[in-house]
Amino acid sequence: MSALTRRLLLERLGAAGGLGAAMLGLRAMGVAWGAAPSPLPALPAGHGVGRKVIVLGAGLAGMVAALELRKAGYAVTVLEATDRAGGRCRTLRTGDVVTETSGATQRVALSPGLYFNPGPARIPHFHASLLRYCREFGVPLEPFINENRAALVQDDAAFAGAPRTLREVQANLRGVVAEIAAKGLARGAMDGAVTVEELERLRDLLRRFGALDRDLAWRGDLRAGAAVWPGAGDAAPEAPPPLDLHQLLRADFWAYNTQHAEEIDQAATMLQVSGGVDRIAAAFAERLREVIVTGAEVTRLRRTETGARVAWRDRTTDTARAEDAHAVVVTLPGPILAELDADISAAKRDALRELLYMPAGKLAFEAPRFWEEQGIYGGISWTSRDSTQVWYPSSGFHASRGVLLGAYIWDEAPGRRFAARDPAGREAAVRADLAVLHPGVDPLLQSAVSVAWGEMPFQKGAWGEYTAAQRGTIYRAIHRAEPPYVFAGEHCSWLPGWMEGAVLSAHAAVAAIATNR
Ligand SMILES: Cc1cc2nc3c(=O)[nH]c(=O)nc-3n(C[C@H](O)[C@H](O)[C@H](O)COP(=O)(O)OP(=O)(O)OC[C@H]3O[C@@H](n4cnc5c(N)ncnc54)[C@H](O)[C@@H]3O)c2cc1C
């Protein structure tokens, strides 16, 4: 295709179908890059007319499915057990109440304008299907700072437990690795494998990669921070000396902290929703106002001759209700579906019982922005203690106060310890961990609020955590349709623990309904 024809075609696509159509054209020509949004289920308008679908759960998966099914003419009802749509896509603001299965209750007391996302918070740039809805609905986005070299890393096993800056640790690890590689080159490790000129280029690569000196040795550099910061006049900067290698090797820094933002789903650019992630849920809920029934706890599923009967309890009036449908989209979290009175296969139930739903949790404080006084603007500090991660707000810099995420815990053992404590116990534990990262700030931390997802009614966990082996064993049983039931939710995707996974699973469920029609 000539450049001129291509240009004309793109102009027309853009004029007729907007940016989305123009981008599809570019992709078809092989000149667009990055992840494409999953194609929306291509159901002809009117395809679902005369057909009824009940969607179980008004999280993102349920609401995406409902929205797309309605576009194709299906009559849809969404049954949601809690009193709000959104599921895990939730934001807490002052006056909100968090009640756990045990009955433990917290009332959020953040200052007006401040908020806390206890579940999803960040969006990778390639989560194109979720981002397409954000664009379409006008959900405002802003950068999420996922890595900040001025933030801290701390390991009880090294440097007497004192925190170091990520910058210092990152620079030292790179310096050490580059020096070792340079020594290998000097001993002939690449002789014969590359030409003499290439060998010189490799040395140049290592020098720049590790900030090595002329002798290809790591002797410290300003990348690691400054012993003396640059000033005016004679105030020349001074690089800090290299960190003690033995101490560096005691810590687990390279296992998590220093390569976190190298992972594709943690790499810049990360995004967040301005004002709270629940704006995404609210945008869907607004468009589904007439079809979402809140306070509707699904209690039983049974096949009928024409589809299925869904029994549910109206939690407001405590009355039993039932409704028939041709198909049912089940988006209930794994641990909930595993124990539901439903005629699903034994294989699916067993698989759901085997899947670990991670007992992750978060705890937030309101505080004056002391971290910005330390040059920390956004980003994450890490500790080897249970609190795992501390997040600094990515926006609102220099405001008087902010929400500090004092702990984001996602590993199973610390997650269970966190969940086993009551809210006051969690707060005390997180305060103790924070005192190691930021000594002396304890009196500044106020209005703690925590969510331990394993303790949340109608959730019982944060996300489905598959082992690599389970992808080959239980995964198929979990996501496979069993007509008239089709299954969606983040655990039915290869992106569990991500909103994008919920969206993609819903698209797949809608396509399955169309196929099984
Ligand atoms: C701590 C944490 C951090 C996360 N971080 C991120 C992040 O940074 N970025 C990101 O993209 N994603 C993140 N996620 C993942 C994201 O929140 C989920 O993937 C997504 O919100 C799941 O949507 P869903 O529709 O599959 O499930 P849900 O949102 O759980 O929806 C299921 C719905 O079913 C309802 N329900 C349950 N039982 C019944 C019943 N018996 N009857 C009727 N309704 C019922 C529930 O109340 C709920 O509303 C995080 C999640 C957690 C918990």
The ligand as an SDF file (V2000), in Angstrom:
LIG
                    3D

 53 58  0  0  0  0  0  0  0  0999 V2000
   -4.8900   -6.3920   47.7130 C   0  0  0  0  0  0  0  0  0  0  0  0
   -5.1870   -6.3820   46.2390 C   0  0  0  0  0  0  0  0  0  0  0  0
   -4.3720   -5.6650   45.3860 C   0  0  0  0  0  0  0  0  0  0  0  0
   -4.6510   -5.6190   44.0270 C   0  0  0  0  0  0  0  0  0  0  0  0
   -3.8850   -4.8280   43.2160 N   0  0  0  0  0  0  0  0  0  0  0  0
   -4.2460   -4.6660   41.9240 C   0  0  0  0  0  0  0  0  0  0  0  0
   -3.6360   -3.6490   41.1490 C   0  0  0  0  0  0  0  0  0  0  0  0
   -2.7960   -2.8710   41.6260 O   0  0  0  0  0  0  0  0  0  0  0  0
   -4.0200   -3.5320   39.8440 N   0  0  0  0  0  0  0  0  0  0  0  0
   -4.9840   -4.3240   39.2960 C   0  0  0  0  0  0  0  0  0  0  0  0
   -5.2940   -4.1770   38.1030 O   0  0  0  0  0  0  0  0  0  0  0  0
   -5.6040   -5.2820   40.0420 N   0  0  0  0  0  0  0  0  0  0  0  0
   -5.2710   -5.4450   41.3380 C   0  0  0  0  0  0  0  0  0  0  0  0
   -5.9420   -6.3470   42.1180 N   0  0  0  0  0  0  0  0  0  0  0  0
   -6.8520   -7.3180   41.4710 C   0  0  0  0  0  0  0  0  0  0  0  0
   -8.2390   -6.7810   41.1480 C   0  0  0  0  0  0  0  0  0  0  0  0
   -8.8020   -6.1710   42.2680 O   0  0  0  0  0  0  0  0  0  0  0  0
   -9.1090   -7.9700   40.7460 C   0  0  0  0  0  0  0  0  0  0  0  0
   -8.4690   -8.7410   39.7510 O   0  0  0  0  0  0  0  0  0  0  0  0
  -10.4730   -7.5780   40.2100 C   0  0  0  0  0  0  0  0  0  0  0  0
  -11.0060   -6.4620   40.8820 O   0  0  0  0  0  0  0  0  0  0  0  0
  -11.3840   -8.7920   40.3760 C   0  0  0  0  0  0  0  0  0  0  0  0
  -12.6400   -8.5590   39.7950 O   0  0  0  0  0  0  0  0  0  0  0  0
  -13.6800   -9.7540   39.7280 P   0  0  0  0  0  0  0  0  0  0  0  0
  -14.8810   -9.2170   39.0720 O   0  0  0  0  0  0  0  0  0  0  0  0
  -13.0120  -10.9500   39.1560 O   0  0  0  0  0  0  0  0  0  0  0  0
  -13.9980  -10.1510   41.2480 O   0  0  0  0  0  0  0  0  0  0  0  0
  -14.7180   -9.2980   42.4070 P   0  0  0  0  0  0  0  0  0  0  0  0
  -14.3760   -7.8740   42.2970 O   0  0  0  0  0  0  0  0  0  0  0  0
  -14.3790   -9.9800   43.6830 O   0  0  0  0  0  0  0  0  0  0  0  0
  -16.2690   -9.4840   42.1050 O   0  0  0  0  0  0  0  0  0  0  0  0
  -16.9780  -10.5870   42.5650 C   0  0  0  0  0  0  0  0  0  0  0  0
  -18.2640  -10.0780   43.1760 C   0  0  0  0  0  0  0  0  0  0  0  0
  -19.0500  -11.1940   43.6030 O   0  0  0  0  0  0  0  0  0  0  0  0
  -19.7450  -10.7890   44.7700 C   0  0  0  0  0  0  0  0  0  0  0  0
  -20.2400  -11.9910   45.4680 N   0  0  0  0  0  0  0  0  0  0  0  0
  -19.5490  -12.8770   46.2130 C   0  0  0  0  0  0  0  0  0  0  0  0
  -20.3580  -13.8300   46.6740 N   0  0  0  0  0  0  0  0  0  0  0  0
  -21.6050  -13.5740   46.2070 C   0  0  0  0  0  0  0  0  0  0  0  0
  -22.8620  -14.2160   46.3190 C   0  0  0  0  0  0  0  0  0  0  0  0
  -23.0220  -15.3310   47.0210 N   0  0  0  0  0  0  0  0  0  0  0  0
  -23.9160  -13.6660   45.6900 N   0  0  0  0  0  0  0  0  0  0  0  0
  -23.7880  -12.5310   44.9520 C   0  0  0  0  0  0  0  0  0  0  0  0
  -22.6240  -11.8810   44.8230 N   0  0  0  0  0  0  0  0  0  0  0  0
  -21.5250  -12.3990   45.4350 C   0  0  0  0  0  0  0  0  0  0  0  0
  -18.7010  -10.0320   45.5400 C   0  0  0  0  0  0  0  0  0  0  0  0
  -19.2870   -9.2180   46.5410 O   0  0  0  0  0  0  0  0  0  0  0  0
  -18.0330   -9.2310   44.4240 C   0  0  0  0  0  0  0  0  0  0  0  0
  -18.6470   -7.9660   44.2580 O   0  0  0  0  0  0  0  0  0  0  0  0
   -5.7210   -6.3780   43.4890 C   0  0  0  0  0  0  0  0  0  0  0  0
   -6.5520   -7.1000   44.3550 C   0  0  0  0  0  0  0  0  0  0  0  0
   -6.3060   -7.0870   45.7170 C   0  0  0  0  0  0  0  0  0  0  0  0
   -7.2400   -7.8000   46.6350 C   0  0  0  0  0  0  0  0  0  0  0  0
  1  2  1  0
  2  3  1  0
  2 52  2  0
  3  4  2  0
  4  5  1  0
  4 50  1  0
  5  6  2  0
  6  7  1  0
  6 13  1  0
  7  8  2  0
  7  9  1  0
  9 10  1  0
 10 11  2  0
 10 12  1  0
 12 13  2  0
 13 14  1  0
 14 15  1  0
 14 50  1  0
 15 16  1  0
 16 17  1  0
 16 18  1  0
 18 19  1  0
 18 20  1  0
 20 21  1  0
 20 22  1  0
 22 23  1  0
 23 24  1  0
 24 25  2  0
 24 26  1  0
 24 27  1  0
 27 28  1  0
 28 29  2  0
 28 30  1  0
 28 31  1  0
 31 32  1  0
 32 33  1  0
 33 34  1  0
 33 48  1  0
 34 35  1  0
 35 36  1  0
 35 46  1  0
 36 37  1  0
 36 45  1  0
 37 38  2  0
 38 39  1  0
 39 40  1  0
 39 45  2  0
 40 41  1  0
 40 42  2  0
 42 43  1  0
 43 44  2  0
 44 45  1  0
 46 47  1  0
 46 48  1  0
 48 49  1  0
 50 51  2  0
 51 52  1  0
 52 53  1  0
M  END
$$$$
